[in-house]
Amino acid sequence: MTRPLFAVLVLILTGIAANAQEAARLQFDKLTRLETKARDVVEVNIDGKLLDLAKRVTAKVKDDDAKKVALAINGLRGIYVRVYNFEKENEYEVSDVDEVRAQLNSPGWEKLANVRSKKNNQKVDVYTMFTGDKMDGLAVVLSETKTIAVVNVIGMVDIETLVELSGRLNIPKIDITRDEKPKNEEE
């Protein structure tokens, strides 16, 4: 392959990767108006130099769990979290959350799971974005009567490593259970 052709190919692939990253990034602009209504607001933005630092530090720590964390976050390009807790029920408009969910109906996003519970009017949606067989994004949107939470992870996520680390290092326990047979079928 000639150098000019190789250079053009690299530029094209770089542009495709950048577009996938931009497509996986959710826009939280509409949620900022909730800050004045919410009792508590959590905003986390980890990307760029801070994420690179976390990757370098966890890779150098001589602890098996830290090495697993380094492996899990190696392909990440950004982590963005917004949580709004309200004093009273229904202090926010459902349309505020629906605008975020609407972004997940754009090309590239695939719904992985959704949970609907009448208790607290809970709705949880989990979406993934793939380019080929590579995960470029993960999004979780949770809404309840007093809470809205949105998590947007950009880049490759090693789910198996996260499951292995669950319950340690302040990572919530992820229980993957299988349906058991009713007792009358076991006999």
KANORDA-V467999 format. One record per backbone hydrogen bond with DSSP energy under -0.5 kcal/mol. CO is the residue of the C=O (numbers start at 1). NH is the residue of the N-H. Records with the same first field share a line. If there is no record, write none. Layout:
CO = NH / NH
//
This chain:
2 = 6
3 = 7
4 = 8
5 = 9
6 = 10
7 = 11
8 = 12
9 = 13
10 = 14
11 = 15
12 = 16
13 = 17
14 = 18
15 = 19
16 = 20
17 = 21
18 = 22
19 = 23
20 = 24
21 = 25
22 = 25
24 = 26
26 = 28
28 = 31 / 32
29 = 32
30 = 33
31 = 34
32 = 35
33 = 36
34 = 37 / 38
40 = 85
42 = 83
44 = 81
45 = 47
46 = 79
47 = 50 / 51
48 = 52
49 = 53
50 = 54
51 = 55
52 = 56
53 = 57
54 = 58
55 = 59
56 = 60
57 = 60 / 61
61 = 63
63 = 67
64 = 68
65 = 69
66 = 70
67 = 71
68 = 72
69 = 73
70 = 74
72 = 158
73 = 76
75 = 156
77 = 48
78 = 154
79 = 46
80 = 152
81 = 44
82 = 150
83 = 42
84 = 148
85 = 39 / 40
88 = 91
93 = 96 / 97
94 = 98
95 = 99
96 = 100
97 = 100 / 101
98 = 102
99 = 103
100 = 103 / 104
101 = 104
102 = 105
103 = 106
106 = 109
108 = 130
110 = 128
113 = 126
115 = 124
117 = 122
118 = 121
119 = 122
120 = 145
122 = 117
123 = 143
124 = 115
125 = 141
126 = 112 / 113
127 = 139
128 = 110
129 = 136 / 137
130 = 132
131 = 134
134 = 131
136 = 155
137 = 129
138 = 153
139 = 127
140 = 151
141 = 125
142 = 149
143 = 123
145 = 90 / 91
146 = 86
147 = 144
148 = 84
149 = 142
150 = 82
151 = 140
152 = 80
153 = 138 / 155
154 = 77 / 78
157 = 159
158 = 162
159 = 163
160 = 164
161 = 165
162 = 166
163 = 166
165 = 168
168 = 171
170 = 172
171 = 167
173 = 175
174 = 176
175 = 177
182 = 185 / 186
183 = 186 / 187
//
